[in-house]
C-alpha cells in the first residue's frame, strides 16, 4: 500500500521536482548525483514523503538548475488539527 504525502505542500513540492526533472530529461539517480543526495531521497521527495530542509531544498534547486523560490512559490504550511 502506498503511503500518503505528509501534506499538500510536500505533495506539490514533489510534483514540481519531478516535473522539472522530466523537463531536463534526467533520472532520479542522475538528479541525486547532481544534487549530492541519495536517489531514494529523491524518490521520497517526489512522492511527498519527506519534509525537505533548507539545505536540501537548495541542493535540489541546484541539481535542477532552477531557483529554489520556484520550487516553493505559493506553498503554505500545513494547518494544525484541533
mmCIF file of the N, C-alpha and C atoms, coordinates in Angstrom:
data_MODEL
# 
_entry.id   MODEL 
# 
loop_
_atom_site.group_PDB 
_atom_site.id 
_atom_site.type_symbol 
_atom_site.label_atom_id 
_atom_site.label_alt_id 
_atom_site.label_comp_id 
_atom_site.label_asym_id 
_atom_site.label_entity_id 
_atom_site.label_seq_id 
_atom_site.pdbx_PDB_ins_code 
_atom_site.Cartn_x 
_atom_site.Cartn_y 
_atom_site.Cartn_z 
_atom_site.occupancy 
_atom_site.B_iso_or_equiv 
_atom_site.pdbx_formal_charge 
_atom_site.auth_seq_id 
_atom_site.auth_comp_id 
_atom_site.auth_asym_id 
_atom_site.auth_atom_id 
_atom_site.pdbx_PDB_model_num 
ATOM 1   N N  . UNK A 1 1  ? 0.845  -1.170 0.000   1.00 0.00 ? 1  UNK A N  1 
ATOM 2   C CA . UNK A 1 1  ? 0.000  0.000  0.000   1.00 0.00 ? 1  UNK A CA 1 
ATOM 3   C C  . UNK A 1 1  ? 0.901  1.247  0.000   1.00 0.00 ? 1  UNK A C  1 
ATOM 4   N N  . UNK A 1 2  ? 0.605  2.182  -0.865  1.00 0.00 ? 2  UNK A N  1 
ATOM 5   C CA . UNK A 1 2  ? 1.399  3.413  -0.982  1.00 0.00 ? 2  UNK A CA 1 
ATOM 6   C C  . UNK A 1 2  ? 1.070  4.362  0.171   1.00 0.00 ? 2  UNK A C  1 
ATOM 7   N N  . UNK A 1 3  ? 2.121  4.994  0.684   1.00 0.00 ? 3  UNK A N  1 
ATOM 8   C CA . UNK A 1 3  ? 1.935  5.973  1.754   1.00 0.00 ? 3  UNK A CA 1 
ATOM 9   C C  . UNK A 1 3  ? 1.453  7.289  1.178   1.00 0.00 ? 3  UNK A C  1 
ATOM 10  N N  . UNK A 1 4  ? 0.658  7.998  1.949   1.00 0.00 ? 4  UNK A N  1 
ATOM 11  C CA . UNK A 1 4  ? 0.148  9.304  1.537   1.00 0.00 ? 4  UNK A CA 1 
ATOM 12  C C  . UNK A 1 4  ? 1.212  10.370 1.794   1.00 0.00 ? 4  UNK A C  1 
ATOM 13  N N  . UNK A 1 5  ? 1.220  11.437 0.973   1.00 0.00 ? 5  UNK A N  1 
ATOM 14  C CA . UNK A 1 5  ? 2.155  12.539 1.221   1.00 0.00 ? 5  UNK A CA 1 
ATOM 15  C C  . UNK A 1 5  ? 1.940  13.119 2.618   1.00 0.00 ? 5  UNK A C  1 
ATOM 16  N N  . UNK A 1 6  ? 2.994  13.721 3.172   1.00 0.00 ? 6  UNK A N  1 
ATOM 17  C CA . UNK A 1 6  ? 2.910  14.313 4.500   1.00 0.00 ? 6  UNK A CA 1 
ATOM 18  C C  . UNK A 1 6  ? 1.926  15.462 4.555   1.00 0.00 ? 6  UNK A C  1 
ATOM 19  N N  . UNK A 1 7  ? 1.842  16.228 3.465   1.00 0.00 ? 7  UNK A N  1 
ATOM 20  C CA . UNK A 1 7  ? 0.964  17.394 3.429   1.00 0.00 ? 7  UNK A CA 1 
ATOM 21  C C  . UNK A 1 7  ? 0.757  17.801 1.975   1.00 0.00 ? 7  UNK A C  1 
ATOM 22  N N  . UNK A 1 8  ? -0.206 18.689 1.730   1.00 0.00 ? 8  UNK A N  1 
ATOM 23  C CA . UNK A 1 8  ? -0.355 19.218 0.369   1.00 0.00 ? 8  UNK A CA 1 
ATOM 24  C C  . UNK A 1 8  ? 0.926  19.912 -0.110  1.00 0.00 ? 8  UNK A C  1 
ATOM 25  N N  . UNK A 1 9  ? 1.642  20.560 0.786   1.00 0.00 ? 9  UNK A N  1 
ATOM 26  C CA . UNK A 1 9  ? 2.875  21.260 0.409   1.00 0.00 ? 9  UNK A CA 1 
ATOM 27  C C  . UNK A 1 9  ? 3.953  20.278 -0.032  1.00 0.00 ? 9  UNK A C  1 
ATOM 28  N N  . UNK A 1 10 ? 4.139  19.183 0.693   1.00 0.00 ? 10 UNK A N  1 
ATOM 29  C CA . UNK A 1 10 ? 5.161  18.215 0.291   1.00 0.00 ? 10 UNK A CA 1 
ATOM 30  C C  . UNK A 1 10 ? 4.764  17.531 -1.015  1.00 0.00 ? 10 UNK A C  1 
ATOM 31  N N  . UNK A 1 11 ? 3.457  17.324 -1.212  1.00 0.00 ? 11 UNK A N  1 
ATOM 32  C CA . UNK A 1 11 ? 2.982  16.736 -2.463  1.00 0.00 ? 11 UNK A CA 1 
ATOM 33  C C  . UNK A 1 11 ? 3.309  17.662 -3.634  1.00 0.00 ? 11 UNK A C  1 
ATOM 34  N N  . UNK A 1 12 ? 2.997  18.946 -3.478  1.00 0.00 ? 12 UNK A N  1 
ATOM 35  C CA . UNK A 1 12 ? 3.234  19.908 -4.552  1.00 0.00 ? 12 UNK A CA 1 
ATOM 36  C C  . UNK A 1 12 ? 4.724  20.073 -4.829  1.00 0.00 ? 12 UNK A C  1 
ATOM 37  N N  . UNK A 1 13 ? 5.531  20.169 -3.793  1.00 0.00 ? 13 UNK A N  1 
ATOM 38  C CA . UNK A 1 13 ? 6.973  20.274 -3.992  1.00 0.00 ? 13 UNK A CA 1 
ATOM 39  C C  . UNK A 1 13 ? 7.477  19.064 -4.775  1.00 0.00 ? 13 UNK A C  1 
ATOM 40  N N  . UNK A 1 14 ? 7.041  17.888 -4.398  1.00 0.00 ? 14 UNK A N  1 
ATOM 41  C CA . UNK A 1 14 ? 7.456  16.674 -5.090  1.00 0.00 ? 14 UNK A CA 1 
ATOM 42  C C  . UNK A 1 14 ? 7.046  16.674 -6.549  1.00 0.00 ? 14 UNK A C  1 
ATOM 43  N N  . UNK A 1 15 ? 5.839  17.147 -6.816  1.00 0.00 ? 15 UNK A N  1 
ATOM 44  C CA . UNK A 1 15 ? 5.376  17.237 -8.203  1.00 0.00 ? 15 UNK A CA 1 
ATOM 45  C C  . UNK A 1 15 ? 6.241  18.204 -9.002  1.00 0.00 ? 15 UNK A C  1 
ATOM 46  N N  . UNK A 1 16 ? 6.624  19.313 -8.388  1.00 0.00 ? 16 UNK A N  1 
ATOM 47  C CA . UNK A 1 16 ? 7.468  20.293 -9.068  1.00 0.00 ? 16 UNK A CA 1 
ATOM 48  C C  . UNK A 1 16 ? 8.862  19.744 -9.344  1.00 0.00 ? 16 UNK A C  1 
ATOM 49  N N  . UNK A 1 17 ? 9.408  19.023 -8.377  1.00 0.00 ? 17 UNK A N  1 
ATOM 50  C CA . UNK A 1 17 ? 10.722 18.412 -8.565  1.00 0.00 ? 17 UNK A CA 1 
ATOM 51  C C  . UNK A 1 17 ? 10.653 17.404 -9.710  1.00 0.00 ? 17 UNK A C  1 
ATOM 52  N N  . UNK A 1 18 ? 9.655  16.534 -9.689  1.00 0.00 ? 18 UNK A N  1 
ATOM 53  C CA . UNK A 1 18 ? 9.515  15.507 -10.729 1.00 0.00 ? 18 UNK A CA 1 
ATOM 54  C C  . UNK A 1 18 ? 9.321  16.152 -12.105 1.00 0.00 ? 18 UNK A C  1 
ATOM 55  N N  . UNK A 1 19 ? 8.455  17.163 -12.173 1.00 0.00 ? 19 UNK A N  1 
ATOM 56  C CA . UNK A 1 19 ? 8.197  17.824 -13.449 1.00 0.00 ? 19 UNK A CA 1 
ATOM 57  C C  . UNK A 1 19 ? 9.475  18.446 -14.016 1.00 0.00 ? 19 UNK A C  1 
ATOM 58  N N  . UNK A 1 20 ? 10.239 19.146 -13.169 1.00 0.00 ? 20 UNK A N  1 
ATOM 59  C CA . UNK A 1 20 ? 11.468 19.779 -13.641 1.00 0.00 ? 20 UNK A CA 1 
ATOM 60  C C  . UNK A 1 20 ? 12.493 18.722 -14.058 1.00 0.00 ? 20 UNK A C  1 
ATOM 61  N N  . UNK A 1 21 ? 12.561 17.630 -13.298 1.00 0.00 ? 21 UNK A N  1 
ATOM 62  C CA . UNK A 1 21 ? 13.483 16.548 -13.632 1.00 0.00 ? 21 UNK A CA 1 
ATOM 63  C C  . UNK A 1 21 ? 13.142 15.981 -15.004 1.00 0.00 ? 21 UNK A C  1 
ATOM 64  N N  . UNK A 1 22 ? 11.854 15.805 -15.264 1.00 0.00 ? 22 UNK A N  1 
ATOM 65  C CA . UNK A 1 22 ? 11.428 15.294 -16.563 1.00 0.00 ? 22 UNK A CA 1 
ATOM 66  C C  . UNK A 1 22 ? 11.756 16.277 -17.682 1.00 0.00 ? 22 UNK A C  1 
ATOM 67  N N  . UNK A 1 23 ? 11.560 17.569 -17.436 1.00 0.00 ? 23 UNK A N  1 
ATOM 68  C CA . UNK A 1 23 ? 11.908 18.585 -18.430 1.00 0.00 ? 23 UNK A CA 1 
ATOM 69  C C  . UNK A 1 23 ? 13.391 18.492 -18.789 1.00 0.00 ? 23 UNK A C  1 
ATOM 70  N N  . UNK A 1 24 ? 14.213 18.268 -17.773 1.00 0.00 ? 24 UNK A N  1 
ATOM 71  C CA . UNK A 1 24 ? 15.653 18.149 -18.001 1.00 0.00 ? 24 UNK A CA 1 
ATOM 72  C C  . UNK A 1 24 ? 16.037 16.804 -18.614 1.00 0.00 ? 24 UNK A C  1 
ATOM 73  N N  . UNK A 1 25 ? 15.139 15.839 -18.553 1.00 0.00 ? 25 UNK A N  1 
ATOM 74  C CA . UNK A 1 25 ? 15.413 14.520 -19.115 1.00 0.00 ? 25 UNK A CA 1 
ATOM 75  C C  . UNK A 1 25 ? 16.414 13.720 -18.310 1.00 0.00 ? 25 UNK A C  1 
ATOM 76  N N  . UNK A 1 26 ? 16.375 13.881 -16.967 1.00 0.00 ? 26 UNK A N  1 
ATOM 77  C CA . UNK A 1 26 ? 17.302 13.138 -16.116 1.00 0.00 ? 26 UNK A CA 1 
ATOM 78  C C  . UNK A 1 26 ? 16.533 12.164 -15.227 1.00 0.00 ? 26 UNK A C  1 
ATOM 79  N N  . UNK A 1 27 ? 17.203 11.084 -14.879 1.00 0.00 ? 27 UNK A N  1 
ATOM 80  C CA . UNK A 1 27 ? 16.617 10.087 -13.986 1.00 0.00 ? 27 UNK A CA 1 
ATOM 81  C C  . UNK A 1 27 ? 16.735 10.555 -12.532 1.00 0.00 ? 27 UNK A C  1 
ATOM 82  N N  . UNK A 1 28 ? 16.076 9.827  -11.646 1.00 0.00 ? 28 UNK A N  1 
ATOM 83  C CA . UNK A 1 28 ? 16.220 10.118 -10.219 1.00 0.00 ? 28 UNK A CA 1 
ATOM 84  C C  . UNK A 1 28 ? 17.673 9.953  -9.791  1.00 0.00 ? 28 UNK A C  1 
ATOM 85  N N  . UNK A 1 29 ? 18.324 8.945  -10.311 1.00 0.00 ? 29 UNK A N  1 
ATOM 86  C CA . UNK A 1 29 ? 19.725 8.710  -9.967  1.00 0.00 ? 29 UNK A CA 1 
ATOM 87  C C  . UNK A 1 29 ? 20.613 9.853  -10.444 1.00 0.00 ? 29 UNK A C  1 
ATOM 88  N N  . UNK A 1 30 ? 20.353 10.351 -11.645 1.00 0.00 ? 30 UNK A N  1 
ATOM 89  C CA . UNK A 1 30 ? 21.135 11.468 -12.168 1.00 0.00 ? 30 UNK A CA 1 
ATOM 90  C C  . UNK A 1 30 ? 20.889 12.737 -11.358 1.00 0.00 ? 30 UNK A C  1 
ATOM 91  N N  . UNK A 1 31 ? 19.637 12.985 -10.993 1.00 0.00 ? 31 UNK A N  1 
ATOM 92  C CA . UNK A 1 31 ? 19.349 14.148 -10.154 1.00 0.00 ? 31 UNK A CA 1 
ATOM 93  C C  . UNK A 1 31 ? 20.044 14.005 -8.807  1.00 0.00 ? 31 UNK A C  1 
ATOM 94  N N  . UNK A 1 32 ? 20.020 12.815 -8.254  1.00 0.00 ? 32 UNK A N  1 
ATOM 95  C CA . UNK A 1 32 ? 20.684 12.590 -6.969  1.00 0.00 ? 32 UNK A CA 1 
ATOM 96  C C  . UNK A 1 32 ? 22.165 12.930 -7.067  1.00 0.00 ? 32 UNK A C  1 
ATOM 97  N N  . UNK A 1 33 ? 22.811 12.519 -8.135  1.00 0.00 ? 33 UNK A N  1 
ATOM 98  C CA . UNK A 1 33 ? 24.225 12.839 -8.338  1.00 0.00 ? 33 UNK A CA 1 
ATOM 99  C C  . UNK A 1 33 ? 24.429 14.346 -8.460  1.00 0.00 ? 33 UNK A C  1 
ATOM 100 N N  . UNK A 1 34 ? 23.568 14.991 -9.230  1.00 0.00 ? 34 UNK A N  1 
ATOM 101 C CA . UNK A 1 34 ? 23.688 16.439 -9.436  1.00 0.00 ? 34 UNK A CA 1 
ATOM 102 C C  . UNK A 1 34 ? 23.456 17.216 -8.149  1.00 0.00 ? 34 UNK A C  1 
ATOM 103 N N  . UNK A 1 35 ? 22.553 16.704 -7.300  1.00 0.00 ? 35 UNK A N  1 
ATOM 104 C CA . UNK A 1 35 ? 22.176 17.409 -6.072  1.00 0.00 ? 35 UNK A CA 1 
ATOM 105 C C  . UNK A 1 35 ? 22.995 16.977 -4.854  1.00 0.00 ? 35 UNK A C  1 
ATOM 106 N N  . UNK A 1 36 ? 23.729 15.886 -4.986  1.00 0.00 ? 36 UNK A N  1 
ATOM 107 C CA . UNK A 1 36 ? 24.514 15.406 -3.853  1.00 0.00 ? 36 UNK A CA 1 
ATOM 108 C C  . UNK A 1 36 ? 23.686 14.754 -2.764  1.00 0.00 ? 36 UNK A C  1 
ATOM 109 N N  . UNK A 1 37 ? 22.624 14.055 -3.188  1.00 0.00 ? 37 UNK A N  1 
ATOM 110 C CA . UNK A 1 37 ? 21.773 13.329 -2.244  1.00 0.00 ? 37 UNK A CA 1 
ATOM 111 C C  . UNK A 1 37 ? 21.634 11.899 -2.753  1.00 0.00 ? 37 UNK A C  1 
ATOM 112 N N  . UNK A 1 38 ? 21.037 11.034 -1.948  1.00 0.00 ? 38 UNK A N  1 
ATOM 113 C CA . UNK A 1 38 ? 20.820 9.643  -2.344  1.00 0.00 ? 38 UNK A CA 1 
ATOM 114 C C  . UNK A 1 38 ? 19.576 9.565  -3.214  1.00 0.00 ? 38 UNK A C  1 
ATOM 115 N N  . UNK A 1 39 ? 19.581 8.646  -4.172  1.00 0.00 ? 39 UNK A N  1 
ATOM 116 C CA . UNK A 1 39 ? 18.438 8.545  -5.082  1.00 0.00 ? 39 UNK A CA 1 
ATOM 117 C C  . UNK A 1 39 ? 17.146 8.194  -4.358  1.00 0.00 ? 39 UNK A C  1 
ATOM 118 N N  . UNK A 1 40 ? 17.217 7.457  -3.255  1.00 0.00 ? 40 UNK A N  1 
ATOM 119 C CA . UNK A 1 40 ? 15.993 7.127  -2.520  1.00 0.00 ? 40 UNK A CA 1 
ATOM 120 C C  . UNK A 1 40 ? 15.382 8.381  -1.904  1.00 0.00 ? 40 UNK A C  1 
ATOM 121 N N  . UNK A 1 41 ? 16.228 9.351  -1.552  1.00 0.00 ? 41 UNK A N  1 
ATOM 122 C CA . UNK A 1 41 ? 15.739 10.624 -1.026  1.00 0.00 ? 41 UNK A CA 1 
ATOM 123 C C  . UNK A 1 41 ? 14.975 11.374 -2.118  1.00 0.00 ? 41 UNK A C  1 
ATOM 124 N N  . UNK A 1 42 ? 15.509 11.357 -3.342  1.00 0.00 ? 42 UNK A N  1 
ATOM 125 C CA . UNK A 1 42 ? 14.815 11.989 -4.472  1.00 0.00 ? 42 UNK A CA 1 
ATOM 126 C C  . UNK A 1 42 ? 13.434 11.356 -4.627  1.00 0.00 ? 42 UNK A C  1 
ATOM 127 N N  . UNK A 1 43 ? 13.376 10.040 -4.593  1.00 0.00 ? 43 UNK A N  1 
ATOM 128 C CA . UNK A 1 43 ? 12.110 9.323  -4.730  1.00 0.00 ? 43 UNK A CA 1 
ATOM 129 C C  . UNK A 1 43 ? 11.122 9.727  -3.639  1.00 0.00 ? 43 UNK A C  1 
ATOM 130 N N  . UNK A 1 44 ? 11.591 9.795  -2.400  1.00 0.00 ? 44 UNK A N  1 
ATOM 131 C CA . UNK A 1 44 ? 10.712 10.151 -1.289  1.00 0.00 ? 44 UNK A CA 1 
ATOM 132 C C  . UNK A 1 44 ? 10.216 11.587 -1.401  1.00 0.00 ? 44 UNK A C  1 
ATOM 133 N N  . UNK A 1 45 ? 11.078 12.494 -1.830  1.00 0.00 ? 45 UNK A N  1 
ATOM 134 C CA . UNK A 1 45 ? 10.668 13.892 -2.010  1.00 0.00 ? 45 UNK A CA 1 
ATOM 135 C C  . UNK A 1 45 ? 9.619  13.977 -3.120  1.00 0.00 ? 45 UNK A C  1 
ATOM 136 N N  . UNK A 1 46 ? 9.856  13.314 -4.221  1.00 0.00 ? 46 UNK A N  1 
ATOM 137 C CA . UNK A 1 46 ? 8.910  13.364 -5.328  1.00 0.00 ? 46 UNK A CA 1 
ATOM 138 C C  . UNK A 1 46 ? 7.541  12.813 -4.949  1.00 0.00 ? 46 UNK A C  1 
ATOM 139 N N  . UNK A 1 47 ? 7.494  11.888 -4.019  1.00 0.00 ? 47 UNK A N  1 
ATOM 140 C CA . UNK A 1 47 ? 6.215  11.320 -3.569  1.00 0.00 ? 47 UNK A CA 1 
ATOM 141 C C  . UNK A 1 47 ? 5.623  12.084 -2.392  1.00 0.00 ? 47 UNK A C  1 
ATOM 142 N N  . UNK A 1 48 ? 6.313  13.151 -1.950  1.00 0.00 ? 48 UNK A N  1 
ATOM 143 C CA . UNK A 1 48 ? 5.796  13.957 -0.846  1.00 0.00 ? 48 UNK A CA 1 
ATOM 144 C C  . UNK A 1 48 ? 5.957  13.327 0.515   1.00 0.00 ? 48 UNK A C  1 
ATOM 145 N N  . UNK A 1 49 ? 6.879  12.372 0.630   1.00 0.00 ? 49 UNK A N  1 
ATOM 146 C CA . UNK A 1 49 ? 7.051  11.634 1.879   1.00 0.00 ? 49 UNK A CA 1 
ATOM 147 C C  . UNK A 1 49 ? 8.114  12.221 2.791   1.00 0.00 ? 49 UNK A C  1 
ATOM 148 N N  . UNK A 1 50 ? 8.845  13.228 2.315   1.00 0.00 ? 50 UNK A N  1 
ATOM 149 C CA . UNK A 1 50 ? 9.902  13.841 3.120   1.00 0.00 ? 50 UNK A CA 1 
ATOM 150 C C  . UNK A 1 50 ? 9.679  15.341 3.202   1.00 0.00 ? 50 UNK A C  1 
ATOM 151 N N  . UNK A 1 51 ? 9.905  15.882 4.385   1.00 0.00 ? 51 UNK A N  1 
ATOM 152 C CA . UNK A 1 51 ? 9.865  17.320 4.599   1.00 0.00 ? 51 UNK A CA 1 
ATOM 153 C C  . UNK A 1 51 ? 11.295 17.814 4.411   1.00 0.00 ? 51 UNK A C  1 
ATOM 154 N N  . UNK A 1 52 ? 11.537 18.553 3.341   1.00 0.00 ? 52 UNK A N  1 
ATOM 155 C CA . UNK A 1 52 ? 12.882 18.946 2.937   1.00 0.00 ? 52 UNK A CA 1 
ATOM 156 C C  . UNK A 1 52 ? 13.352 20.159 3.734   1.00 0.00 ? 52 UNK A C  1 
ATOM 157 N N  . UNK A 1 53 ? 14.576 20.089 4.287   1.00 0.00 ? 53 UNK A N  1 
ATOM 158 C CA . UNK A 1 53 ? 15.128 21.245 4.992   1.00 0.00 ? 53 UNK A CA 1 
ATOM 159 C C  . UNK A 1 53 ? 15.733 22.225 3.988   1.00 0.00 ? 53 UNK A C  1 
ATOM 160 N N  . UNK A 1 54 ? 16.121 23.384 4.459   1.00 0.00 ? 54 UNK A N  1 
ATOM 161 C CA . UNK A 1 54 ? 16.637 24.438 3.592   1.00 0.00 ? 54 UNK A CA 1 
ATOM 162 C C  . UNK A 1 54 ? 17.836 23.976 2.772   1.00 0.00 ? 54 UNK A C  1 
ATOM 163 N N  . UNK A 1 55 ? 18.790 23.347 3.406   1.00 0.00 ? 55 UNK A N  1 
ATOM 164 C CA . UNK A 1 55 ? 19.996 22.929 2.691   1.00 0.00 ? 55 UNK A CA 1 
ATOM 165 C C  . UNK A 1 55 ? 19.670 21.944 1.568   1.00 0.00 ? 55 UNK A C  1 
ATOM 166 N N  . UNK A 1 56 ? 18.776 21.001 1.836   1.00 0.00 ? 56 UNK A N  1 
ATOM 167 C CA . UNK A 1 56 ? 18.406 20.046 0.796   1.00 0.00 ? 56 UNK A CA 1 
ATOM 168 C C  . UNK A 1 56 ? 17.569 20.699 -0.294  1.00 0.00 ? 56 UNK A C  1 
ATOM 169 N N  . UNK A 1 57 ? 16.746 21.669 0.068   1.00 0.00 ? 57 UNK A N  1 
ATOM 170 C CA . UNK A 1 57 ? 15.997 22.406 -0.951  1.00 0.00 ? 57 UNK A CA 1 
ATOM 171 C C  . UNK A 1 57 ? 16.961 23.104 -1.900  1.00 0.00 ? 57 UNK A C  1 
ATOM 172 N N  . UNK A 1 58 ? 17.994 23.715 -1.345  1.00 0.00 ? 58 UNK A N  1 
ATOM 173 C CA . UNK A 1 58 ? 18.988 24.393 -2.177  1.00 0.00 ? 58 UNK A CA 1 
ATOM 174 C C  . UNK A 1 58 ? 19.755 23.404 -3.052  1.00 0.00 ? 58 UNK A C  1 
ATOM 175 N N  . UNK A 1 59 ? 20.031 22.214 -2.529  1.00 0.00 ? 59 UNK A N  1 
ATOM 176 C CA . UNK A 1 59 ? 20.701 21.175 -3.323  1.00 0.00 ? 59 UNK A CA 1 
ATOM 177 C C  . UNK A 1 59 ? 19.817 20.738 -4.492  1.00 0.00 ? 59 UNK A C  1 
ATOM 178 N N  . UNK A 1 60 ? 18.538 20.538 -4.213  1.00 0.00 ? 60 UNK A N  1 
ATOM 179 C CA . UNK A 1 60 ? 17.616 20.143 -5.278  1.00 0.00 ? 60 UNK A CA 1 
ATOM 180 C C  . UNK A 1 60 ? 17.534 21.241 -6.331  1.00 0.00 ? 60 UNK A C  1 
ATOM 181 N N  . UNK A 1 61 ? 17.418 22.481 -5.904  1.00 0.00 ? 61 UNK A N  1 
ATOM 182 C CA . UNK A 1 61 ? 17.332 23.591 -6.852  1.00 0.00 ? 61 UNK A CA 1 
ATOM 183 C C  . UNK A 1 61 ? 18.576 23.642 -7.734  1.00 0.00 ? 61 UNK A C  1 
ATOM 184 N N  . UNK A 1 62 ? 19.734 23.483 -7.134  1.00 0.00 ? 62 UNK A N  1 
ATOM 185 C CA . UNK A 1 62 ? 20.974 23.493 -7.911  1.00 0.00 ? 62 UNK A CA 1 
ATOM 186 C C  . UNK A 1 62 ? 21.008 22.327 -8.895  1.00 0.00 ? 62 UNK A C  1 
ATOM 187 N N  . UNK A 1 63 ? 20.633 21.154 -8.429  1.00 0.00 ? 63 UNK A N  1 
ATOM 188 C CA . UNK A 1 63 ? 20.626 19.983 -9.296  1.00 0.00 ? 63 UNK A CA 1 
ATOM 189 C C  . UNK A 1 63 ? 19.620 20.079 -10.430 1.00 0.00 ? 63 UNK A C  1 
ATOM 190 N N  . UNK A 1 64 ? 18.562 20.850 -10.202 1.00 0.00 ? 64 UNK A N  1 
ATOM 191 C CA . UNK A 1 64 ? 17.524 21.029 -11.215 1.00 0.00 ? 64 UNK A CA 1 
ATOM 192 C C  . UNK A 1 64 ? 17.737 22.295 -12.043 1.00 0.00 ? 64 UNK A C  1 
ATOM 193 N N  . UNK A 1 65 ? 18.802 23.041 -11.721 1.00 0.00 ? 65 UNK A N  1 
ATOM 194 C CA . UNK A 1 65 ? 19.114 24.282 -12.429 1.00 0.00 ? 65 UNK A CA 1 
ATOM 195 C C  . UNK A 1 65 ? 17.921 25.234 -12.428 1.00 0.00 ? 65 UNK A C  1 
ATOM 196 N N  . UNK A 1 66 ? 17.392 25.463 -11.223 1.00 0.00 ? 66 UNK A N  1 
ATOM 197 C CA . UNK A 1 66 ? 16.233 26.330 -11.040 1.00 0.00 ? 66 UNK A CA 1 
ATOM 198 C C  . UNK A 1 66 ? 16.399 27.076 -9.720  1.00 0.00 ? 66 UNK A C  1 
ATOM 199 N N  . UNK A 1 67 ? 15.796 28.236 -9.605  1.00 0.00 ? 67 UNK A N  1 
ATOM 200 C CA . UNK A 1 67 ? 15.822 28.979 -8.349  1.00 0.00 ? 67 UNK A CA 1 
ATOM 201 C C  . UNK A 1 67 ? 14.965 28.243 -7.314  1.00 0.00 ? 67 UNK A C  1 
ATOM 202 N N  . UNK A 1 68 ? 15.453 28.160 -6.094  1.00 0.00 ? 68 UNK A N  1 
ATOM 203 C CA . UNK A 1 68 ? 14.710 27.456 -5.040  1.00 0.00 ? 68 UNK A CA 1 
ATOM 204 C C  . UNK A 1 68 ? 13.320 28.053 -4.842  1.00 0.00 ? 68 UNK A C  1 
ATOM 205 N N  . UNK A 1 69 ? 13.200 29.357 -5.048  1.00 0.00 ? 69 UNK A N  1 
ATOM 206 C CA . UNK A 1 69 ? 11.901 30.009 -4.897  1.00 0.00 ? 69 UNK A CA 1 
ATOM 207 C C  . UNK A 1 69 ? 10.845 29.441 -5.832  1.00 0.00 ? 69 UNK A C  1 
ATOM 208 N N  . UNK A 1 70 ? 11.269 29.017 -7.022  1.00 0.00 ? 70 UNK A N  1 
ATOM 209 C CA . UNK A 1 70 ? 10.325 28.442 -7.975  1.00 0.00 ? 70 UNK A CA 1 
ATOM 210 C C  . UNK A 1 70 ? 9.751  27.122 -7.465  1.00 0.00 ? 70 UNK A C  1 
ATOM 211 N N  . UNK A 1 71 ? 10.526 26.410 -6.674  1.00 0.00 ? 71 UNK A N  1 
ATOM 212 C CA . UNK A 1 71 ? 10.058 25.124 -6.143  1.00 0.00 ? 71 UNK A CA 1 
ATOM 213 C C  . UNK A 1 71 ? 9.052  25.291 -5.011  1.00 0.00 ? 71 UNK A C  1 
ATOM 214 N N  . UNK A 1 72 ? 9.130  26.402 -4.296  1.00 0.00 ? 72 UNK A N  1 
ATOM 215 C CA . UNK A 1 72 ? 8.253  26.561 -3.125  1.00 0.00 ? 72 UNK A CA 1 
ATOM 216 C C  . UNK A 1 72 ? 7.239  27.693 -3.259  1.00 0.00 ? 72 UNK A C  1 
ATOM 217 N N  . UNK A 1 73 ? 7.252  28.388 -4.389  1.00 0.00 ? 73 UNK A N  1 
ATOM 218 C CA . UNK A 1 73 ? 6.346  29.520 -4.580  1.00 0.00 ? 73 UNK A CA 1 
ATOM 219 C C  . UNK A 1 73 ? 4.893  29.129 -4.318  1.00 0.00 ? 73 UNK A C  1 
ATOM 220 N N  . UNK A 1 74 ? 4.238  29.896 -3.464  1.00 0.00 ? 74 UNK A N  1 
ATOM 221 C CA . UNK A 1 74 ? 2.827  29.702 -3.181  1.00 0.00 ? 74 UNK A CA 1 
ATOM 222 C C  . UNK A 1 74 ? 2.486  28.583 -2.218  1.00 0.00 ? 74 UNK A C  1 
ATOM 223 N N  . UNK A 1 75 ? 3.464  27.834 -1.747  1.00 0.00 ? 75 UNK A N  1 
ATOM 224 C CA . UNK A 1 75 ? 3.169  26.744 -0.813  1.00 0.00 ? 75 UNK A CA 1 
ATOM 225 C C  . UNK A 1 75 ? 2.824  27.302 0.563   1.00 0.00 ? 75 UNK A C  1 
ATOM 226 N N  . UNK A 1 76 ? 1.935  26.629 1.235   1.00 0.00 ? 76 UNK A N  1 
ATOM 227 C CA . UNK A 1 76 ? 1.509  27.035 2.578   1.00 0.00 ? 76 UNK A CA 1 
ATOM 228 C C  . UNK A 1 76 ? 1.838  25.924 3.579   1.00 0.00 ? 76 UNK A C  1 
ATOM 229 N N  . UNK A 1 77 ? 2.124  26.311 4.818   1.00 0.00 ? 77 UNK A N  1 
ATOM 230 C CA . UNK A 1 77 ? 2.380  25.274 5.827   1.00 0.00 ? 77 UNK A CA 1 
ATOM 231 C C  . UNK A 1 77 ? 1.083  24.505 6.128   1.00 0.00 ? 77 UNK A C  1 
ATOM 232 N N  . UNK A 1 78 ? 1.233  23.271 6.595   1.00 0.00 ? 78 UNK A N  1 
ATOM 233 C CA . UNK A 1 78 ? 0.030  22.502 6.938   1.00 0.00 ? 78 UNK A CA 1 
ATOM 234 C C  . UNK A 1 78 ? -0.704 23.156 8.106   1.00 0.00 ? 78 UNK A C  1 
ATOM 235 N N  . UNK A 1 79 ? -1.988 23.014 8.105   1.00 0.00 ? 79 UNK A N  1 
ATOM 236 C CA . UNK A 1 79 ? -2.807 23.569 9.197   1.00 0.00 ? 79 UNK A CA 1 
ATOM 237 C C  . UNK A 1 79 ? -2.782 22.619 10.379  1.00 0.00 ? 79 UNK A C  1 
ATOM 238 N N  . UNK A 1 80 ? -2.706 23.209 11.551  1.00 0.00 ? 80 UNK A N  1 
ATOM 239 C CA . UNK A 1 80 ? -2.748 22.410 12.785  1.00 0.00 ? 80 UNK A CA 1 
ATOM 240 C C  . UNK A 1 80 ? -4.144 21.841 12.973  1.00 0.00 ? 80 UNK A C  1 
ATOM 241 N N  . UNK A 1 81 ? -4.221 20.591 13.378  1.00 0.00 ? 81 UNK A N  1 
ATOM 242 C CA . UNK A 1 81 ? -5.508 19.966 13.667  1.00 0.00 ? 81 UNK A CA 1 
ATOM 243 C C  . UNK A 1 81 ? -5.880 20.234 15.122  1.00 0.00 ? 81 UNK A C  1 
ATOM 244 N N  . UNK A 1 82 ? -7.110 20.695 15.381  1.00 0.00 ? 82 UNK A N  1 
ATOM 245 C CA . UNK A 1 82 ? -7.521 20.967 16.782  1.00 0.00 ? 82 UNK A CA 1 
ATOM 246 C C  . UNK A 1 82 ? -7.614 19.725 17.625  1.00 0.00 ? 82 UNK A C  1 
# 
